[in-house]
Amino acid sequence: MILNQIKVEVVDVKSESGICPGMAKTKLGEVFHIGARTPTDTGICCQAFTSLAPMKLAMMYTEKMSWEKNGYFDITCPHGHVTYRLSRDK
């Protein structure tokens, strides 16, 4: 069975401070590694996680797909403030 660990990096935050105005206060440059469990120390925004979970699951259990441009896929959170970049951890 394939189980790729997925790297989730915050590549854009649409605010002057670089910090999401939402409750999770996601910061530009934060990196999360998601495998069998989600990160716990700093944690990823729960609302953002729901939007990237389907793509994370597909990337975890498949070989690299043609739509993975340059080895990653960008997803914007439901509120439009933060862009996350998903890639397969090496």
Backbone as a ProteinNet text record, in pm:
[ID]
protein_1_A
[PRIMARY]
MILNQIKVEVVDVKSESGICPGMAKTKLGEVFHIGARTPTDTGICCQAFTSLAPMKLAMMYTEKMSWEKNGYFDITCPHGHVTYRLSRDK
[TERTIARY]
84.4	0	88.9	52.5	122.5	73.7	165.2	127.5	232.3	207.8	296.7	265	366.7	345.4	334.7	243.3	217.5	268.3	343.5	391.1	290.9	245.3	151.2	219.4	245.4	317	227.8	229.7	154	237.7	189.3	267	213.4	93.7	39.7	-65	-60.4	-162.7	-201.7	-329	-375.7	-404	-296.2	-304.2	-168.8	-167.1	-41	55.3	3.3	87.2	143.2	84.6	126.5	64.9	-35.2	-105.7	-254	-314	-454.9	-539.4	-640.5	-726	-823.4	-829.4	-919.7	-872.4	-946.7	-918.8	-788	-744.6	-623.6	-495.6	-505.6	-388.9	-274.9	-309.6	-210.7	-111.2	18	124.8	191.3	230.4	304.9	430.9	458.1	577.8	558.9	445.8	422.7	423	474.8	480.1	423.4	339.6	279.7	312	338.8	363.2	251.5	173	57.2	78.9	74.4	85.6	-37.3	-16.1	-128	-205.9	-139.4	-205.4	-182.3	-271.4	-254	-157.9	-98.3	-6.6	-79.8	-9.8	-76.1	-16.5	112.3	173.2	119.8	145.6	95.8	-36.9	-62.1	-190.3	-223.2	-296.9	-343.3	-487.3	-526.9	-663.3	-763.7	-860.1	-955.1	-1041.4	-1075.1	-1156.4	-1075.2	-948.3	-861.6	-839	-821.4	-796.3	-909.8	-1033.3	-1146.4	-1140.8	-1086.2	-1079.5	-964.6	-856.2	-743.7	-740.3	-826	-825.8	-849	-942.5	-960.6	-835	-768.6	-648	-534.3	-525.6	-424.3	-442.7	-564.8	-593.2	-553.5	-588	-551.6	-400.2	-329.6	-184.1	-118.5	-179.4	-122.6	-126.8	-231.5	-253.5	-239.4	-177	-155.3	-11.6	26.5	152.4	133.8	242.2	234.5	141.6	53.7	-45.3	-4.4	-61.4	-26.3	-65	-164.8	-208.6	-121.3	-25.8	66.1	176	148.4	244.9	367.7	483.6	609.3	611	529.6	530.9	447.2	362.2	276.9	140.2	49.2	-85.3	-124.9	-170.7	-210.8	-361.2	-400.7	-541.6	-560.2	-664	-695.7	-801	-786.2	-880.1	-1021.1	-1122.4	-1261	-1288.2	-1211.8	-1234.5	-1153.9	-1063	-986.6	-865.5	-828.7	-715.8	-581.6	-580.4	-454.2	-447.2	-331.5	-306.6	-207.9	-245.7	-163.5	-106.8	17.1	81.5	103.8	42.6	56.5	159.4	250.2	348.6	378.5	436.4	471.9	603.9	607.7	730.4	828.1	952.5	1056.1	1102.8
-117.9	0	124.2	220.6	349	433.7	498.6	597.5	707.6	804.5	919	1016.9	1063.7	1172.7	1299.4	1388.5	1509	1632	1714	1841.4	1947.9	2026.1	2134.8	2263.7	2352.3	2476.9	2596.3	2695.3	2818.2	2906.9	2926.3	3000.8	3141.1	3172	3306.8	3333.4	3451.7	3497.4	3637.4	3655.5	3782.7	3882	3925.7	4031	4100.5	4223.9	4298.4	4237.1	4178	4122.5	3983.7	3916.8	3780.4	3679.3	3723.8	3637.3	3637.7	3520.3	3509.7	3580	3657.1	3724.3	3628.9	3503.5	3406.1	3363.4	3273.9	3231.6	3154.6	3080.1	2998.1	3081	3203.2	3293.5	3226.8	3159	3092.5	3194.4	3156.5	3249	3203.9	3301.3	3274.5	3196.7	3089.9	3010.1	2891.2	2879.9	2763	2636.8	2528.4	2399.8	2292.1	2207.7	2095.7	1968.4	1859.8	1730.2	1637.7	1589.3	1507.4	1366.2	1273.3	1131.7	1060.3	962.5	888.8	974.5	1079.6	1172.3	1315.3	1403.9	1544.9	1606.7	1722	1788.5	1829.7	1827.6	1862.3	1982.6	2006.9	2115.8	2252.7	2291.7	2421.5	2405	2289.7	2257.5	2337	2275.3	2340.2	2384.8	2493	2545.5	2436.4	2409.7	2300.4	2327.3	2451.9	2482.4	2466.7	2505.5	2485.5	2336.9	2261.5	2118.1	2049.1	2089	2025.8	2051.4	2164.8	2193.1	2120.5	2093.8	2026.6	1875.9	1826.3	1684.3	1591.2	1620	1528.1	1516.5	1627	1623.2	1555.4	1582.3	1517.2	1365.6	1320.5	1177.1	1117	1184	1134.6	1126.3	1227.6	1228.4	1123.4	1093.9	997	854.9	822.7	684.1	657.8	750.2	729.6	765.5	723.2	768.1	910.8	977.8	1115.8	1123.2	1222	1239	1351.6	1351.4	1450	1592.9	1610.1	1743.8	1806.6	1732.4	1786.6	1865.7	1990.2	2074.9	2095.1	2067.7	2084.5	2008.3	1905.5	1822.8	1874.5	1971.8	2023.2	2063.5	2095.3	2140.7	2247	2363.2	2473	2472	2494.9	2502.3	2625	2701.9	2818.7	2779.8	2831.5	2799.6	2849.5	2801.2	2839.2	2989.6	3061	3204.3	3288.5	3224.5	3294.7	3370.5	3352.4	3426.7	3357.9	3224.5	3150.5	3049	3045.6	2944.4	2843	2716.5	2605.9	2531.4	2490	2410.8	2269.8	2171.9	2031.6	1966.5	1893.5	1817.6	1688.6	1594.8	1468.1	1486.2	1449.6	1456.7	1354	1391.4	1299.5	1210.7
0	0	0	-81.4	-85.5	31.2	99.7	200.7	196.4	108.4	97.9	209.3	278.9	373.9	290.5	328.2	250.8	325.3	253.7	307.6	266.5	363.9	338.9	383.2	288.9	316.9	286.8	374.8	352.6	260.7	136.7	37.7	11.8	61.8	44.9	151.7	209.3	302.8	259.5	231.1	180	292.8	356	457.1	462.1	504.7	512.8	613.1	718.5	824.7	790.4	689.7	659.3	754.4	830.9	925.8	889.2	881.2	847.6	954.5	912.8	1011.8	1080.9	1038.7	1100.6	1239	1300.6	1437.6	1452.1	1348.3	1359	1346.9	1294.9	1280.7	1203.1	1093.2	1009.1	956.3	957.5	917.3	788.1	707.3	586.2	621.2	546.9	570.1	661.2	729.4	814.8	729.4	785.4	715.3	806.6	749.8	821.6	744.7	815	753.2	799.1	703.8	737.4	686.5	778.4	744.8	796.2	882.5	940.1	1040.5	1092.8	1186.2	1140.7	1181	1149.7	1250.7	1215.5	1309.7	1437	1550.8	1676.2	1748.1	1737.3	1814.8	1773.1	1651.3	1605.8	1536	1478.4	1416.8	1292.7	1204.8	1083.6	1106.4	1046	1058.8	1020.8	1107.2	1082.3	959.4	933.3	815.7	687.4	691.5	575.1	551.4	659.1	645.3	570.6	596.8	527.6	377.6	336.2	192.8	124.4	197.2	133.2	158.9	246.3	280.3	160.4	68.9	-44.4	-132	-159.1	-241.1	-164.7	-35.3	48.3	42.5	53.6	50.5	-84.1	-192.7	-325.9	-341.4	-293.4	-306.2	-216.2	-102.5	-10.4	-67.3	-142.7	-183	-332.9	-404.9	-548.1	-584.5	-701.8	-759	-806.6	-841.5	-889.6	-1010.1	-1008.8	-1114.5	-1210.1	-1329.3	-1431.5	-1391.9	-1306.7	-1267.4	-1158.9	-1107.5	-1007.4	-1078	-1105.7	-1173.8	-1086.1	-1140.8	-1067.4	-935.2	-922.1	-802.1	-687	-711.3	-603.7	-657.3	-564.7	-598.8	-496.9	-542.8	-453.6	-430.7	-304.9	-266.6	-177.4	-203.6	-121.5	-19.2	102.9	211	177.3	246.9	218	227	307.1	322.9	225	150.9	48.8	99	225.6	282.3	264	268.1	272.9	158.2	92.7	-10.1	45.2	38.2	85.8	-34.5	-25.1	-130.4	-79	-144.3	-108.8	-199.4	-139.1	-216	-140.9	-210.3	-148.1	-75.1	52.9	129.9	77	69.6	18.9	131.5
[MASK]
++++++++++++++++++++++++++++++++++++++++++++++++++++++++++++++++++++++++++++++++++++++++++

